[in-house]
Amino acid sequence: MIPINLPKIGEEEVQAVVKVLRSGILTNALGAGPEVSAFEKKFADFAGAKHAVAVNTGTAALHSAVLAVGVKKGDEVILPSFTFVATAEAIVLAGAKPVFADIDLKTYNLSPSAVEKAITKKTKAIMPVDLYGFSADMKPIKEIAAKQGLALVEDAAQAHGTTYESKPAGAFADAACWSLYASKNMTTGEGGVVTTNNDQIAETLRMIRTHGEKAKYASLMLGTNYRMSEIQAAIGNVQMQKLPTFITKRRENAQQLTKLLEKNDKLILPFESKDTLHSWYLYTARLKNATEEERNNLVEALKKKGIGSEVYYINPVHQMPFYRETFGSAKLPQTEKASKQVFSLPIQPGVTDEQVHFIGETVLSLIQLLFQQHP
């Protein structure tokens, strides 16, 4: 099976972990050990941000950022439903209400016009997602946030290498949240980072991740334990060096796959523009005018051929039982349409040129076979 995503870990990461183990410094009470501090500096430079605050998961990054911009009980936060559940989870954990807005089918990201319609007197923040590694349309969303006095927290979990208007992902947000989970463009096994140019937000984030402390045994605010370990950071420091190569290979694979698949008019391929570049975390196509069953049949057929095709996100968050029962139903036609028609194909750095060709040709032949009754 050609996996949809696979961490690329080499001997360098192994030796970096061994070095930490031998040092005896496995963590730091305030979350800022030598490996973590070095990693934060590298990540801030990569993201073009003044601050990077490392935490132990991408979900911790989201939750910390929501708290750090002042979201509290009774507030509302606007977000897409077409995302991983952690985006909504962070809002609920802060005591706020997630308000789901629809997406733009071209990009699968939050629609600025839908955001405007969702604003109420209780709205505190907007939380766009860079889905599949393609940036949300941040400029108009930022204009809406500025006009309404709202915080802007960007879920950049999948956006390592993404640019928007030629700037790294996160540049237009008050805070951007990144995941370092094993499947991402780079990994620390589990881990996350929040980047920001705001000194106050950065200071608050550092307190949140370590029990509200700036000094030991002197909590200034309610916090938690979201510290990144030295072992995680050691892996991250090596992965940061490899990240440009990973992104280049993903891009090459994506371009090659697009050349193969653009022959078929039943497929809507991923969108990209000159100044808004994809990170290619996931190569996601959409079956035009297809039913959910037809899409599922294609995915299953691909798996039988040894291609690890997957559907992200088959159940939008607003349709999940907890969110539907707790916050009520929502009508999001574009979100629901996308969830029934999209499917993702492997283009991670371990996929060879020959495998890309096999994936492309297999998709084309299966579509012809599955839809021969429906020209």
MIDREN-853359 format. One line per 3 residues: for each residue z, x, y of N, C-alpha, C. Coordinates in pm, whole numbers, plus 50000, padded with zeros to 5 digits. Each point is the difference from the previous one (the first is absolute). Example, Ala and Ser with C-alpha at 12.3 -4.5 7.8 and 13.67 -1.06 7.14 Angstrom:
<atoms>
50780,51319,49431,50000,49911,50119,50000,50090,50120  49928,49965,50105,50006,50082,50119,50073,49923,50109
</atoms>
This chain:
<atoms>
50000,50084,49880,50000,49916,50120,50000,50087,50125  49911,49971,50093,50000,50067,50130,50102,49927,50087  50114,50061,50032,50106,49927,50071,49965,49972,50146
50049,49887,50049,49975,49961,50138,50063,50100,50096  50116,50053,49963,50064,50104,50079,50083,50089,49909  50010,50126,50036,50069,50097,49916,50051,50114,50088
50132,50027,49996,50049,50111,50083,49944,50134,49953  49963,50084,50096,49949,50133,49967,50112,50101,50026  50070,50034,49894,50114,50092,50006,49965,50128,49926
50018,50113,50068,49968,50129,49939,50122,50088,49984  49975,50122,49960,50109,50096,49979,50075,50029,50129  49931,49989,50114,50066,50028,50129,50116,49903,50025
49979,49871,49968,50106,49901,50017,50115,50028,49903  49965,50038,49877,50103,50031,49900,50088,50115,50049  49938,50105,50050,50076,50116,50047,50082,49967,50124
49949,49913,50085,50075,49960,50120,50128,49925,49961  49991,49915,49898,50117,49927,49952,50099,50096,49935  49950,50092,49920,50088,50098,49934,50076,50082,50105
49931,50037,50106,50063,50078,50107,50117,49923,50063  49980,49871,50022,50107,49916,50055,50116,49992,49902  49970,49977,49873,50105,49989,49899,50083,50128,49993
49933,50113,50009,50071,50127,49994,50081,50029,50127  49957,49942,50110,50071,50022,50128,50134,49929,50002  50010,49889,49924,50123,49921,50001,50007,49900,50114
49905,50006,50094,49999,49905,50113,49907,49885,49962  50056,49895,49942,49919,49890,49949,49982,49888,50101  50092,49992,50095,49992,49897,50104,50083,50046,50118
50005,49917,50104,50078,50033,50119,50067,49872,50048  50126,50009,50037,50079,49881,50035,49937,49920,50113  49932,50066,50093,49936,49930,50111,49849,49988,49980
49953,50034,49880,49860,49978,49967,49904,50103,50055  50052,50115,50044,49913,50098,50066,50019,50139,49941  49982,50012,49868,50003,50130,49936,49877,50082,50038
49993,50126,49959,49888,50086,50040,49863,49950,49955  49990,49950,49877,49871,49950,49951,49960,49872,50074  50096,49910,50021,49972,49875,50071,49957,50030,50144
50072,50089,50065,49967,50033,50140,49860,50060,50011  49965,50087,49906,49866,50061,49999,49894,49893,49975  50030,49909,49907,49905,49893,49968,49979,49908,50120
50107,49966,50069,49988,49913,50116,49911,50062,50107  50015,50129,50022,49918,50068,50101,49852,49998,49959  49972,50028,49873,49862,49998,49952,49939,49860,50011
50080,49899,49965,49945,49864,50001,49978,49952,50143  50090,50033,50090,49982,49963,50140,49873,50063,50057  49976,50126,49967,49878,50068,50045,49876,49931,49944
50006,49966,49871,49887,49933,49934,49970,49865,50065  50106,49925,50032,49983,49865,50055,49984,50000,50152  50007,50117,50062,49986,50007,50145,50114,49930,50072
50120,50005,49941,50115,49929,50056,50108,50098,50044  50083,49957,50092,50109,50083,50050,50111,50016,49895  50025,49891,49926,50109,50000,49900,49949,49949,49865
50053,50058,49894,49984,49945,49864,50138,49999,49937  50041,49886,49950,50132,49986,49937,49977,49966,49853  50038,50091,49913,49976,49984,49856,50111,49918,49936
49959,49910,49911,50094,49916,49925,49961,49999,49853  50076,49925,49918,49981,50014,49856,49895,49909,49938  49952,49898,50073,49890,49916,49950,49921,49946,50119
49882,49950,49972,49922,49933,50103,50066,49872,50047  50067,49930,49910,50073,49879,50036,50114,50032,50096  50069,50111,49975,50106,50045,50090,49943,50031,50138
49880,50056,50004,49934,50028,50129,49976,49870,50076  49947,49899,49932,49973,49871,50063,50127,49934,50050  50102,49996,49914,50126,49935,50038,50065,50073,50117
50003,50132,49994,50060,50079,50108,49929,49977,50133  49867,49997,49995,49921,49984,50122,50022,49862,50062  50004,49897,49916,50024,49865,50049,50136,49992,50070
50101,50061,49939,50133,50003,50061,50000,50082,50130  49930,50113,49997,50003,50093,50114,49936,49944,50125  49903,49907,49985,49937,49940,50118,50075,49876,50048
50112,49968,49933,50088,49894,50049,49984,49865,49937  49927,49989,49888,49987,49872,49932,50135,49963,49937  50042,49876,50020,50131,49956,49948,49992,49856,49951
50114,49950,49954,50007,49865,49945,49952,49898,50102  49915,49909,49955,49948,49895,50086,49866,50033,50065  49960,50127,49995,49871,50040,50055,49887,49964,49904
49877,50002,50054,49881,49983,49918,49911,50124,50015  49935,50036,49890,49907,50114,50000,49868,49953,49939  49891,50024,50071,49867,49959,49954,49940,50110,49915
49946,49963,49884,49941,50097,49906,49894,49930,49917  49915,50079,49931,49906,49938,49906,50071,49966,49869  49947,49903,49930,50048,49969,49865,49927,50084,49896
49881,50049,50038,49917,50079,49909,50046,50145,50007  50108,50029,49928,50064,50130,50003,50097,50010,49883  50055,50118,49978,50106,50014,49902,50126,49934,50054
50080,49944,49912,50115,49920,50039,50102,50076,50086  50002,50133,49993,50098,50078,50077,49988,49977,50150  49881,49970,50048,49981,49974,50144,50086,49883,50043
49994,49891,49925,50081,49882,50030,50147,50023,49968  50024,50070,49893,50137,50028,49954,50084,50066,50110  49939,50096,50069,50071,50074,50105,50047,49906,50110
49917,49902,50033,50033,49903,50104,50117,49912,49956  49993,49952,49877,50106,49913,49947,50131,50077,49988  49994,50125,49957,50121,50082,49989,50067,50022,50136
49921,49993,50106,50056,50013,50136,50056,49867,50050  49989,49894,49920,50052,49870,50039,49901,49915,50076  49877,50047,50014,49899,49929,50078,49908,49916,49910
49914,49922,50065,49907,49914,49928,49859,50059,50005  49936,50018,49884,49860,50043,50000,49909,49883,50033  49912,50020,50098,49903,49898,50038,49862,50053,49963
49939,49938,49900,49875,50051,49945,49880,49952,50081  49915,50095,50038,49877,49968,50073,49880,50044,49917  49885,49940,50026,49882,50024,49917,49933,50134,50034
49906,50037,49914,49932,50129,50012,49855,49983,50045  49940,50112,50036,49856,50009,50024,49937,50040,49866  49911,49917,49949,49941,50028,49867,49918,50128,49996
49955,50046,50117,49919,50122,50003,50084,50123,49966  50127,49999,50046,50086,50118,49984,50120,49975,49909  50029,49873,49971,50117,49957,49923,50131,50022,50076
49991,50027,50128,50118,50026,50081,50031,49885,50095  50119,50003,50055,50050,49896,50089,49901,49970,50112  49971,49871,50019,49908,49956,50104,50075,49989,50133
49956,50071,50105,50067,49989,50130,50008,49857,50052  49894,49921,49981,50003,49862,50049,50103,49917,49923  50015,50028,49870,50101,49930,49920,50141,50039,50044
50017,50127,50041,50130,50046,50051,50038,49921,50124  49907,49986,50093,50028,49928,50125,50046,49857,49973  49936,49936,49904,50034,49860,49968,50137,49988,49935
50049,50109,49939,50126,49995,49925,50123,50031,50084  49979,50041,50125,50113,50040,50085,50080,49878,50045  50134,50013,49990,50093,49898,50049,50105,50068,50087
50094,49921,50050,50109,50056,50081,50090,50092,49918  49996,49985,49867,50086,50081,49913,49933,50130,49954  49871,50016,50030,49929,50120,49954,50058,50126,50064
50032,50097,49916,50056,50126,50048,49905,50117,49979  49919,49992,49895,49914,50114,49966,49875,49954,49927  49900,50088,49998,49877,49983,49922,49992,50115,49903
49961,49970,49874,49999,50102,49896,49864,50003,49930  49899,50061,50061,49869,50011,49933,50006,50099,49884  49907,49984,49906,49992,50087,49882,49863,50064,49995
49995,50130,49972,49873,50071,49983,49958,49988,49853  49949,49882,49964,49982,49969,49859,49890,50084,49934  50031,50048,49882,49910,50083,49918,49973,50136,50065
50059,50025,50120,49977,50125,50070,49907,49987,50119  49970,49874,50040,49917,49979,50119,50087,49941,50109  49995,50058,50119,50091,49961,50107,49980,49855,50044
50112,49936,50028,49996,49872,50070,49940,50022,50139  49953,49894,50062,49938,50011,50133,50113,50009,50104  50050,50121,50017,50125,50020,50072,49991,49979,50151
49886,50027,50061,49993,49991,50146,50026,49857,50051  49927,49899,49951,50031,49864,50046,50139,49953,49959  50046,50044,49883,50135,49962,49957,50105,50062,50091
49977,50124,50041,50092,50066,50093,49999,49929,50136  49884,49956,50043,49990,49927,50128,50079,49869,49994  49992,49932,49886,50077,49877,49981,50149,50031,50003
50040,50105,49928,50142,50039,49996,50052,50035,50138  49922,50077,50076,50042,50040,50135,50012,49879,50093  49904,49911,49990,50000,49880,50086,50120,49912,49972
50039,49991,49873,50109,49911,49958,50135,50070,49990  50002,50132,50023,50125,50076,49989,50050,50012,49857  49909,50021,49907,50034,50007,49858,49993,50143,49948
50084,50031,49902,49993,50129,49933,49881,50001,49905  49947,50119,49972,49884,50015,49912,50033,50104,49893  50016,49952,49877,50031,50085,49885,49881,49997,49906
49937,50115,49978,49879,50007,49918,50035,50042,49857  49957,49919,49904,50015,50036,49860,49880,50087,49962  50023,50131,50010,49895,50099,49971,50021,50062,49862
50060,49923,49909,50036,50051,49868,49883,50062,49925  49878,49947,50027,49881,50043,49926,49904,50080,50087  50047,50046,50117,49907,50047,50103,49998,50150,50024
50042,50080,49905,49997,50146,50016,49855,50047,50012  49959,50037,50120,49862,50043,50022,49918,49898,50076  50057,49882,50025,49933,49896,50078,49996,50038,50148
49891,49966,50068,49997,50012,50146,49960,49866,50061  50051,49976,50120,49962,49881,50078,49969,50047,50140  49878,49970,50046,49951,50051,50127,50023,50151,50009
49969,50066,49889,50006,50146,49986,50141,50058,50008  50101,49914,49994,50139,50046,49996,50060,49969,49864  50098,50080,49953,50062,49971,49871,50064,49861,49999
50006,49941,49883,50070,49872,49984,50141,50014,50057  50047,49892,50061,50134,50000,50056,50007,50032,50147  49892,50053,50058,50002,50047,50139,50023,49888,50100
49964,49876,49964,50011,49888,50095,50128,49919,49979  50081,50037,49901,50120,49922,49967,50127,50063,50056  50104,49919,50013,50131,50055,50036,50055,50084,49886
49971,49957,49879,50039,50075,49881,49899,49971,49889  49966,50102,49922,49909,49983,49887,50071,50044,49873  49980,49924,49894,50073,50021,49874,49904,50041,49889
50034,50109,49933,49913,50059,49898,50072,50002,49866  49925,49979,49894,50054,50011,49864,49956,50130,49935  50087,50056,49918,49969,50122,49925,50019,49973,49850
49976,49875,49963,50008,49958,49859,49896,50077,49917  50019,50001,49870,49918,50084,49912,49851,49971,50009  49961,49878,50035,49858,49965,50003,49931,50035,50132
50077,50035,50104,49944,50014,50133,49915,50127,50014  49934,50014,50116,49910,50114,50023,50073,50133,49990  50129,49999,50027,50088,50113,49969,50133,49940,49956
50080,50077,49928,50122,49943,49943,50118,50095,50006  50119,49939,49999,50123,50076,49973,50069,49937,49879  49924,49926,49920,50052,49925,49886,50038,49861,50047
50107,49990,50073,50037,49886,50084,50029,50060,50136  49980,49926,50105,50030,50053,50132,49929,49924,50109  50043,50021,50123,49937,49936,50113,50026,50077,50128
49927,49966,50105,50016,50064,50131,49977,49894,50107  50075,50010,50109,49970,49922,50119,49961,50098,50110  49886,49978,50063,49958,50082,50114,50010,49918,50128
50038,50068,50109,50013,49932,50129,49995,50102,50112  49959,49955,50116,50004,50084,50121,50118,49963,50089  50081,49906,49953,50112,49949,50078,50129,50071,49957
50063,50072,50093,50121,50077,49968,50113,49911,49952  50019,49885,50064,50111,49911,49964,49981,49942,49861  49876,49959,49969,49972,49947,49865,50026,50108,49895
49957,50122,50027,50019,50111,49906,50149,50025,49976  50079,50000,50106,50143,50023,49987,50066,49889,49918  49957,49877,50025,50054,49886,49926,49962,50008,49852
49876,50038,49973,49954,50015,49861,50084,50102,49924  50031,50111,50066,50078,50105,49934,50142,49953,49969  50053,49915,50086,50133,49944,49972,49994,49897,49889
49898,49915,50002,49988,49897,49898,49993,50063,49861  49926,50109,49987,49978,50056,49866,50126,50064,49941  50101,50024,50085,50119,50068,49949,50128,49934,50053
50014,49872,49962,50124,49924,50023,50037,49985,50147  49900,50002,50087,50028,49980,50142,50063,50120,50069  49995,50115,49936,50068,50119,50051,49908,50094,50078
50055,50058,50107,49939,50118,50064,50080,50123,49961  50127,49978,49969,50089,50104,49947,50074,49939,49881  50041,50081,49907,50065,49951,49878,50127,49921,50032
50016,49890,49930,50118,49915,50008,50019,49942,50141  49891,49971,50067,50009,49942,50134,49882,49905,50023  49998,49888,49926,49889,49906,50008,49996,49931,50136
49885,50004,50064,49981,49938,50130,49934,49863,49988  49942,49972,49885,49932,49872,49977,49997,49974,49850  49964,49878,49963,49985,49969,49859,49877,50073,49946
50019,50076,49895,49888,50072,49940,49997,49982,49851  49929,50087,49934,49990,49993,49854,49976,50142,49949  49967,50015,49874,49967,50132,49946,49852,50000,49962
49918,50043,50094,49856,50008,49978,49952,50145,50007  50090,50095,49974,49963,50141,50013,49895,50042,49898  49909,50084,50043,49907,50067,49909,50070,50123,49943
49985,50024,49870,50062,50117,49938,49918,50126,50028  50062,50113,49984,49932,50128,50017,49890,50018,49894  50023,49943,49882,49899,50009,49893,49873,49924,50041
50019,49877,50050,49885,49922,50047,49924,50075,50110  50075,50053,50096,49937,50068,50113,49927,50126,49956  50054,50070,49901,49934,50122,49950,49863,49966,49943
49993,49890,49925,49870,49954,49948,49909,49964,50117  50056,49930,50097,49922,49957,50116,49944,50116,50080  50075,50109,50013,49952,50116,50076,49876,50061,49934
49997,50000,49868,49881,50051,49929,49885,49900,50012  50033,49872,49984,49896,49897,50006,49934,49993,50138  50077,50026,50106,49943,50000,50135,49887,50102,50012
50015,50114,49934,49896,50103,50004,49874,49954,49927  50018,49918,49898,49888,49955,49918,49935,49873,50053  50071,49927,50087,49953,49869,50044,49859,50001,50058
49963,50094,50087,49862,49998,50052,49894,50006,49890  50027,50079,49896,49906,50010,49887,49994,49868,49924  50117,49938,49980,50005,49871,49931,49916,49897,50075
50017,49993,50131,49929,49900,50082,49849,50026,49998  49962,50128,50007,49858,50036,49996,49935,49953,49870  50069,50020,49888,49946,49959,49870,49993,49848,49989
50101,49931,50048,49996,49854,50000,49879,49950,50082  49980,50062,50116,49889,49960,50088,49865,50024,49930  49986,50115,49938,49875,50031,49928,49975,49899,49889
50105,49969,49923,49986,49903,49892,49964,49862,50053  50063,49961,50112,49972,49869,50060,49856,49991,50048  49954,50105,50065,49862,49999,50051,49900,49995,49886
50027,50074,49895,49911,50000,49884,49998,49862,49933  50117,49938,49989,50009,49869,49937,49928,49893,50084  50015,50010,50131,49933,49905,50089,49848,50009,49985
49946,50122,49990,49855,50017,49983,49951,49932,49873  50082,50003,49897,49962,49936,49874,50010,49848,50009  50108,49951,50063,50028,49857,49997,49928,49919,50107
49952,50067,50104,49938,49924,50109,49868,49935,49958  49952,50034,49880,49879,49936,49947,50022,49852,49968  50128,49963,49976,50027,49866,49949,50046,49906,50111
49929,49890,50017,50032,49909,50111,50114,49904,49968  50056,50010,49880,50117,49917,49966,50131,50068,50041  49989,50124,50047,50120,50076,50036,50011,50019,50151
50120,49980,50052,50031,50036,50138,50086,50127,49992  49946,50110,50050,50064,50131,49983,50094,50029,50116  50090,50099,49983,50098,50031,50104,49934,50035,50133
50064,49954,50107,49950,50024,50136,50062,50127,50057  49920,50074,50077,50048,50118,50070,49912,50019,50124  50059,50052,50109,49922,50027,50119,50017,50146,50041
49924,50045,50099,50001,50142,50038,50136,50047,50050  50069,49914,50075,50127,50043,50056,50122,49942,49927  49974,49919,49896,50109,49948,49917,49970,50034,49855
50057,50112,49957,49969,50055,49868,50103,49956,49897  49952,49973,49881,50079,49958,49886,50074,50120,49940  50120,49975,49947,50068,50105,49922,49954,49995,49855
49933,49889,49963,49952,49977,49864,50112,50007,49896  50114,49943,50040,50107,49983,49900,49950,49911,49886  49931,49894,50037,49937,49914,49901,49859,49965,50044
49906,50006,49906,49863,49956,50026,49993,49855,49954  49997,49908,50097,50009,49857,49968,49873,49928,50040  49935,49941,49901,49879,49921,50022,50036,49852,49981
49908,49914,50041,50021,49856,49985,49876,49937,49940  50023,49913,49901,49890,49927,49936,49965,49879,50086  49884,50004,50060,49957,49894,50091,49984,49867,49926
50060,49895,50057,49988,49863,49947,50049,49985,49855  50086,50090,49957,50049,49995,49862,50129,49919,49990  50025,49947,49883,50128,49935,49974,50100,50106,49955
50126,49961,50000,50104,50093,49953,49977,50037,49854  49958,49904,49920,49974,50025,49859,49887,50101,49981  49893,49986,50079,49888,50094,49990,50043,50141,50038
50079,50011,50107,50051,50132,50039,50088,50060,49890  50088,49917,49944,50089,50048,49894,49922,50043,49876  49895,49928,49970,49915,50036,49885,49936,50137,50021
49956,50026,50123,49940,50130,50030,50102,50112,49985  50121,49979,50052,50106,50102,49991,50035,50030,49855  50012,49895,49919,50032,50020,49858,49887,50072,49927
49878,49967,50034,49884,50067,49938,49997,50148,50037  50034,50031,50125,50004,50140,50043,50108,50077,49924  50114,49938,49980,50108,50066,49926,49959,50029,49856
49927,49906,49941,49952,50021,49862,49902,50115,49991  49935,50031,50113,49906,50112,50006,50071,50132,50037  50134,49993,50019,50075,50121,50032,50013,50029,50148
49980,49899,50083,50011,50016,50145,50122,49922,50049  50096,50069,50058,50126,49938,50039,49991,49918,50126  49918,49898,49999,49989,49910,50115,50127,49915,50010
50043,49973,50124,50119,49918,50023,49975,49904,50116  50086,49898,50009,49994,49906,50112,50127,50014,50083  49982,50042,50124,50109,50006,50098,49959,49908,50115
50061,49892,50030,50127,49949,49952,49972,49859,49953  50011,49982,49868,49954,49877,49936,50081,49878,50044  50129,50023,50033,50084,49893,50053,50046,50036,50140
49937,49947,50104,50047,50026,50136,50148,49962,50013  50072,50069,50089,50145,49984,50007,50041,49856,50031  49923,49931,50086,50041,49864,50038,49995,49903,49883
49931,50039,49891,49991,49914,49882,50103,50037,49893  50072,50110,50019,50101,50040,49903,50119,49904,50007  50058,49965,49885,50104,49896,49998,50113,50019,50101
50057,50119,50009,50113,50021,50091,49960,49972,50144  49887,50053,50043,49958,49985,50140,49954,49859,50031  49932,49936,49905,49954,49862,50021,50120,49906,50008
50097,50020,49909,50116,49909,49995,50097,50025,50116  50008,50126,50046,50096,50034,50105,49945,49974,50140  49870,50028,50020,49944,49995,50135,49891,49894,50017
49970,49927,49895,49902,49893,50009,49858,50047,49975  49911,49904,49982,49861,50031,49969,49924,50037,50127  49890,50070,49982,49912,50037,50112,49856,49984,49955
49914,49966,50094,49857,49988,49969,49929,50123,50054  49955,50083,49908,49933,50126,50035,49870,50010,49921  49897,49928,50042,49876,49990,49919,49932,50133,49975
49995,50089,50098,49933,50129,49981,50078,50087,49902  50130,49999,50012,50088,50074,49909,49979,49953,49857  50000,49869,49982,49988,49943,49865,49862,50026,49941
49898,49996,50085,49864,50030,49953,49991,50145,49953  50053,50091,50080,49996,50143,49964,50073,50024,49868  50115,49938,49984,50081,50025,49880,49929,49956,49872
49906,49908,50014,49927,49950,49883,49872,50079,49972  49957,50084,50096,49869,50065,49985,50003,50153,49999  50106,50062,50050,50001,50147,50010,50034,50065,49866
49954,50123,49985,50039,50085,49887,49982,50145,50044  50084,50087,49946,49998,50141,50040,49954,50089,49886  49934,50110,50036,49942,50093,49903,50056,50140,50020
50008,50081,49895,50058,50135,50012,49911,50096,50080  50059,50061,50103,49932,50109,50072,50098,50114,50031  50119,49997,49935,50102,50102,50026,49945,50140,49968
50064,50106,50052,49943,50135,49992,49970,50052,49859  50065,49940,49900,49973,50043,49862,49872,49943,49943  49937,49907,50071,49875,49938,49953,49883,50094,50030
49926,50036,49897,49888,50094,50015,49874,49930,50050  49902,50077,50043,49872,49943,50044,49936,49920,49887  50009,50052,49878,49942,49930,49885,50070,49866,49976
50132,49999,50017,50075,49876,49981,49967,49898,50109  49982,50047,50123,49960,49908,50108,49868,49934,49966  49905,50080,49949,49870,49946,49962,50016,49896,49888
50085,50032,49903,50026,49908,49889,50062,49870,50052  50096,50011,50090,50066,49882,50057,49897,49912,50071  49918,50062,50085,49901,49924,50076,49900,49930,49911
49944,50073,49906,49899,49941,49911,50059,49891,49912  50126,50020,49957,50066,49899,49916,50025,49872,50079  50046,50013,50124,50021,49882,50085,49870,49923,50016
49892,50070,50029,49871,49934,50021,49952,49928,49875  50012,50066,49886,49952,49938,49876,50086,49881,49960  50131,50009,50023,50089,49888,49964,49977,49880,50091
49976,50025,50127,49972,49889,50091,49871,49929,49957  49902,50079,49964,49873,49941,49955,50023,49916,49874  50081,50053,49908,50029,49930,49875,50083,49874,50023
50105,50013,50082,50092,49888,50020,49941,49889,50086  49905,50037,50087,49947,49900,50094,49853,49968,49973  49951,50035,49882,49858,49976,49973,49969,49849,49997
50103,49918,49972,49980,49855,50000,50006,49943,50142  50047,50085,50097,50017,49952,50138,49927,50093,50095  49869,49991,50007,49924,50091,50085,50033,49980,50148
</atoms>
